Amino acid sequence: MKKNFLSIIILSAALNISLPAQENNFFDRFENTSENITGALRSVVNWYDVPIGAAYLYRNYINKQFAISPSSFERNFSQTNGINGRESFGSIDKNIFPRTVFYSRFFITASLNIFTDAEITQEDYKRIFLFEKSIIYTYTITEIVKNLTQRERPDGSDNKSFFSGHASTTFAASTFLFLELNDLYNEWDLTKDNPFLKTTFNAVSFSALYGWAGYVGYSRIRDKKHYVSDVVTGAAVGTLISMFVYNNCCGSNDGFLRHLNFFTGEKSLGMSLNVKF
């Protein structure tokens, strides 16, 4: 009996010592996570977000003011290369790719912050929110221009052709992610002092991200949902917005995208990116 009583005292003492420590550790992590998230949100909001936010809320009230007609080359190109009723894999919901990236990154980062001792800071959340910010900017500007121009799609389904939201959104997401990866390779111990490996990783990242973005743009022409200028303009807008948001807020100055060029020919229209690894 005495032995059992002593065991209960020892067990109670152990519980009184360990359990509160675990609870405090969890709540400390939870509080740290909340501070990181709110602090990161405050750090990514700027004065110029106000007009974009207002446009984002009231974009559906913008009326048609001017029209942009496709050129004869674009009409002929669409008739030759587009297929009515075709829906390729690149024409899936344009928000799937960026939403998957945002929510998965946020969930993984918050989980590591709460449940592990990983060194998660506001900077980690800041980049996640900046990614979403670049997508919101791109989406809002795209919708404004669509409502202002009212260009009919090649297949005649509606008047939302100029410019391509699929192209602008995908290029915005790909550009932001490539900028992040470029900075990561500059700091990562495995690649920062190894030019060959760094160049290889950058080349693979560029091929994967912009290969997907390019395929999405092509599929919109092939599916007869957009003209060439819709896709080229969308790609340029998405790229420039992500470059602006990332470079302005993250201070990336190494200029991996040195030039964004447009070119025209007798029967061609396009955009080129000169990339520095």
N, C-alpha and C positions, 0 to 999 in steps of 0.2 A: 504493500500500500504506500509505504513511504517512497519506494522507488518510483512508482507510477506518478505520485504527486510531484516528485522532483523532475520527472520527465516532462510533465505538463508545464512546469515553471520554465524549464529550459526552452521548450517549444514556443511558449508564449513570448519569451524574451527574444527568440530568434525572429518570430513573426513581427514583433514590434519594431525590430531594428531594420529588417530587410524590406518589408512591404511598403512602408512609407517612402523609402528611398527609391524603389522602383516607380511608385506613383509620381513622386516629385520629378524623377527623371523624365517620365513620359510627358507630364504637364509642362515641364521646362522646354522640352522639344516642341510641344504643340504651340507654346507661347512664342518660341523662337521662329517657328514656321509662319505664324500669323504676322509677326513683325517683319519678316523677310518679304512676305507677299504684299502687305500694305505699303511697305517702304519702296519696293520695286515698282508698284503701281504709281505712287507719287512721283517717282523719278522719271517715268516715261511720259508723263502728261506735260504738255507745253501749251503756250498761249495760242499757237496756230492750230491746236486741236479743236478749238471752239467752232470755227466755221465748218470744218470737216464734220464734226459731230452734229452740227445743226443740219448740214446737207444730208447726212446719213439718216437722220430722223424724218426729214421732209422731202426726200428724193422723189417720192411718188407724186408730188404736187407740181413738179416742174413740167411746163408745157412745151410743146414743139415751137422752136423759134427759127431754125434754119435746117436745110437739108444738104446732105453730101451724096451726090450721085456717083455710082461706080463708073469707071472709065470703060470704053469699049473693049480694051484689052482684058479687063477684069471680067466683064460679062462673058467674053469668048472663052477665057480660061476656065471660068466656072462651068460653062456649058460643056466644055471638053473633058474636064477632069472630075466634076462633081457628079454624084449619083443621088437622085431623089429618093427619099425614104431610107437611105442607108444610115445606120447607127453603129459606129465603130466604138471600140473600147475607150478611145480618147474623148468621146462625147458623153461619158458618164458625168454625174453631178460634179461641177467644178469645185465644190467646197469639200469633197471627200478627202482629197490629198492634204490641203492645209489644216483642216479640222483634225484629221488623224494625227498629224505632226504636233499640233498645239496641245490637244488633250492628253496624248500619250506622254509627251515631255512633262507637262504640268503634273500629271498623276505620279510619274516615276520620281520626279524631283521632290514633290511634297512627301511621298512615302519614304524616301531616303532621309529627308529632313526630320520626319516624325519618329520613325522606327529604328533608325541607325545613328551611329556617331559620325556619319559622313560630314565633311565640312561644306555644308550648303550655305551660300550667302545670298544677299539680295541681288547680286550680279547674275546669279544663275536664273532667278525668276525674271529679272529685268529683260534678259535676252528672249525669254519665252513670250513675255508681254509685247516686246518690240516686234517679234515675228507676227503676232496677231494684229498689232497696230498697222503694219505694212499691208496686211491683207485687207483690213477695214478701209484704209486709205484707197487702195486699188479698187476695191469693190464699189465704194462710194463714187469715186471719180468716173469709173466705167458706167455706172447707172446714170449719172448726170448727163454724160455725153450721149448715151443711148437715147435718153428722153429728149435731149435737145435736137439731135440729128434725125431721128426717126427714119433711118435708112431701111428699106425693105430687104429681107434676107433673099439670097439667090433662089431658094425654093418657095418663096412667097408666103411662108408660114406666119410671119409677123414683121413688125418694123423695128426690130432690136438688133440690127446687123452691125452697126458701127458704134464702138469697135468690139472685138471679141472679148467677152468676159472670161471664157475658158483660157484664152491665151494670156491675158493680163494677169489673172490670178495665178496660173501655173508658173509663169515667168517670175512673178513677184516672190512666190514661195521658193522657187529654185535659186533665185539670186540671193535671197537672204540666207538660205542654208549654205550656199557655196561661200559666201562671205564669212560666215561663222567657221566653216571648216578650214578656210584659208588661214584665218587667225589661229585656229587650233593647231594646224600643222606648223605654224611659226613658233609656237610655244611648247609643243609636245616634245619631250626628251628624245623620243624615238626618231623624230623627223627634223627638228630644228637645226641640227648640225649635220644633216645628211641630205645634201641638195638633190641627189638622185631619187631617194625615197620620197622626199617631200614633193618633188615634181611628179612622180608616179602617182602618189595619193591624190594630188590636185587634179591630175589628168583624169583619173578614174572618177573622182567626184564630179568633175565638170561634164564628163561624158554621160554619166548616169542621170544627173539632174537636168541638164539642158537637152539631153537626148529625149527624156520623157516630155519636157516642155515643148520641144520641137515636134514631136509626134502628135501631141495634143493639138498644136496649131495646124499641122497638116491635116489631121483628121477632120477638123472643122471645115476645111475647104473641100475635102473629099466627100464629106457628108452633105455638102451643099448648104451649109448653114452660114457661111461667111465668105466674103471676097478676100483676095490676097491682102489688100490694104487694111482690112479689119484685123487680120491676124498680125500683120507687121506692126501696126500701130499699138495693138493690145500688148504685144511682146515688149515693145519699147517703153510703154507707159509702166507696165508692171516692173520691169527691170530698173527703170529710173527711180520709181517710188521706193523700192526696197533699198537701193543704193543710198538714197537721201536719208531715209529713216535710220539705217544702220550706221552710216558714216557720221551722221549728225549726233547720234546718241551714244555710239560706242567708240567714236574717235579713231576709226580705222582709216589710215592714210597711206597704206602701201600701194593703193591704186592698181589692183590686179586687173580691173576693167579700165584700161587706159583710154579706149575710144569706143564710141557707139556710132556706127556709120550706117547711112542709108545709101542704096544704090538703085539706079533705074537704067533700063536699057530699052531697046526697041520693043521687046516683048517680055520684059522682066521687071520686077519690083521686089526689093528685098532689104534686109538689114544684116549688118555684120558686126561681130564683137571681136575686138582684138584683146586677147587674154594674156596676161603676164603671170607666170607661175614663179 
